[in-house]
Amino acid sequence: MLTRLWRVSHTLLALLFLVATVLLSAPFAYAQEGSEVLSEDVITGREQEAPVLKAVAGNDRNVAIDRKVLFDASSSSLGDQEDSASYTWDFGDGSPLGEGIDVTHTYTQAGDFTAQLRITVGDEVLTDELVVSVYEDIVLLVADGSPTAAELESLKQHAFRQGILLDTVVHSGTGADYVVEGELVDSLIKARDDVAKTEVIVVWTKGSLGVNVLTSFASKAENVEDLNFAKKGIVVVTDQSLSAVSRLAQSAFDALRPEYVLLTQEEALTDVVAARTSSNVLREVQQSGVSSRLIGVYSGRASELSWNNFLSFGVNLMINRGVAVENILLLLMLPIIATIVAIARQVFGVKTFGIYTPSIITLAFVVTGLRLGLAVFIIVLIVATAMRYIMRWFRLSYMPRMAIVLTVVAATIFFVLLAGALSGRTSVILLSIFPVLVLVMLTERFVTAQAEKGLGPAVLLSVETMLVAVAAYLLVTWPSFRTFILAYPEVILLTLVLNAAAGKWTGLRVSEYFRFRAVRRQSSGSDSEEESSSQDSEAS
């Protein structure tokens, strides 16, 4: 009995102990949980009382000139005051301020601009800045997965150090060639504005994929002529034989009609990107020694030598061997210039300083440009005339007198170049000196004409020479005419026929019709009088 009571009591005590443990532990746990909730409420309250406010304008940008730039302040941390905040953007170029959480702006000048974001939250003003580097020189790179991300980044950094923006249209994924080609063409169409602004387009793909992209782009894009491809150079970087790719590249050239298509290898990429302009690309690649092949209007019909394209074959061969296109053009233009001078004299009666002087003046204008060439030519004539009258007081022999005149003329041109350098005129600073010296050396011819014919006739002869030179310049610098001559250089043989016909001209020149118009009127009047008198005599 006692044993049974002890067992029951022991069980009751155990149950009481268990209940007591539960009852005692629950308040402690509740209190601990409550303290945690309370602490969280306190912390949350503190954060709400003093939120961390921060303006974020975004990362620095590298953009092209005349391109819209999006400024976005949505990454700013404003807590629950975002709706009441006002955003103001200072673009750093003196343009009107922009307002709003995201705005767009177009920079019309190249340079580095510091854009500032100002966020007004109540009485507090938050600011942040970013640097926008605006580039005027843009090179567009079209690439597939052949170049690695590291190679592309290295090329971008190289362009950045040269002050050039390397804009990229890249398909980094894998897939069939026709898939990659289609996506690259679509990306190029979307990047139409970038295509229009750049002067150099670099295509870096495996095989001939890049050439096919260009051909497809020409057929799918709308109003390709508005993109001004005639002033763009296209560089195709390929790992295949240049001869094999050249046939396809000719098709791309015929479709887009750019200034040229240059086939080369990967080693020339850094020189191509740093060249900035299409004309510099040719020189840099040819000087680098990397294998290259130039595709143009002359290469399409000059792959094989025949009797009717021997000059085209020679032009194509010289260009692909590194002879500058401009040098070939000058040689091809010289017979045309001489023919213009001869016809101007024989048919129109325009007098010039022979045939050599207007021809060399035209070539000088082609190199220097018409505006600067005319300025130098007029300065030379004025200074030479003034020095001729001054030197008459010293009664010197002809050779020393001419040496002094040339010295003064050269010194005048020197000070003109100095003034251009001081004023920062790039056109004067970059002026080629050789054609300027050619114009200076024509001083002797002008001074001699003054001594033989007098000032008036010499000035008139100079004006007529200048007019013929300008007319020849306008023709030989006409882009369509230059392209035609490069494509069909055999046309210059027609100058032989034209000169032979002009040499057989026996009629009155055009100027003589105006010069002798009074005589012609009198002659026609006397003829009519004789005819009427003869009719009267017959009637009587």
SULKANOR-V680876 format. One record per pair of residues at least 24 apart in sequence whose C-alpha atoms are under 7 Angstrom apart, sorted by sequence separation. I is the first residue (numbers start at 1). J is the second residue. If there is no record, write none. Layout:
# SULKANOR-V680876
i={I I}
j={J J}
This chain:
# SULKANOR-V680876
i={53 54 91 110 111 53 90 91 110 141 233 265 294 384 90 110 138 139 140 141 142 143 144 145 232 233 234 235 236 237 238 239 265 294 383 74 89 90 137 138 139 140 141 142 143 144 145 229 230 231 232 233 234 235 236 237 238 264 293 51 73 89 137 138 139 140 141 142 143 144 145 181 185 229 230 231 233 234 235 236 237 264 72 73 88 89 135 138 145 184 229 230 237 263 264 380 72 88 135 229 262 263 410 71 72 87 88 185 196 207 262 263 409 70 71 87 181 185 189 195 196 199 200 201 202 203 204 205 206 207 262 70 71 86 87 199 200 201 202 203 204 205 206 207 261 262 70 85 86 199 200 201 202 203 204 260 261 69 70 85 86 260 261 68 69 85 260 286 68 69 84 208 211 215 218 68 211 214 218 67 66 67 215 66 211 65 66 402 65 253 65 65 233 250 232 250 242 140 139 146 384 57 138 139 140 141 142 143 146 380 139 140 141 142 143 144 139 140 141 142 143 377 381 368 380 384 55 368 368 367 65 60 61 62 63 64 65 55 57 59 60 61 62 63 64 65 364 54 55 56 57 58 60 61 62 63 64 55 57 64 200 199 200 361 199 64 358 362 366 361 362 365 352 351 358 359 362 358 362 162 352 353 351 352 159 350 159 341 340 139 337 137 333 347 336 339 346 335 336 343 335 339 349 348 349 347 348 349 346 347 348 312 312 312 311 311 298 297 298 297}
j={77 78 115 134 135 78 115 116 135 166 258 290 319 409 116 136 164 165 166 167 168 169 170 171 258 259 260 261 262 263 264 265 291 320 409 101 116 117 164 165 166 167 168 169 170 171 172 256 257 258 259 260 261 262 263 264 265 291 320 79 101 117 165 166 167 168 169 170 171 172 173 209 213 257 258 259 261 262 263 264 265 292 101 102 117 118 164 167 174 213 258 259 266 292 293 409 102 118 165 259 292 293 440 102 103 118 119 216 227 238 293 294 440 102 103 119 213 217 221 227 228 231 232 233 234 235 236 237 238 239 294 103 104 119 120 232 233 234 235 236 237 238 239 240 294 295 104 119 120 233 234 235 236 237 238 294 295 104 105 120 121 295 296 104 105 121 296 322 105 106 121 245 248 252 255 106 249 252 256 106 106 107 255 107 252 107 108 444 108 296 109 110 278 295 278 300 293 198 198 205 443 117 198 199 200 201 202 203 206 440 200 201 202 203 204 205 201 202 203 204 205 439 443 431 443 447 119 432 435 435 134 130 131 132 133 134 135 126 128 130 131 132 133 134 135 136 435 126 127 128 129 130 132 133 134 135 136 128 130 138 277 277 278 439 278 165 465 469 473 469 470 473 461 461 468 469 472 469 473 274 464 465 464 465 273 464 274 468 472 273 472 276 476 502 492 495 502 492 495 502 495 499 509 509 510 509 510 511 509 510 511 487 488 489 489 490 486 486 487 487}
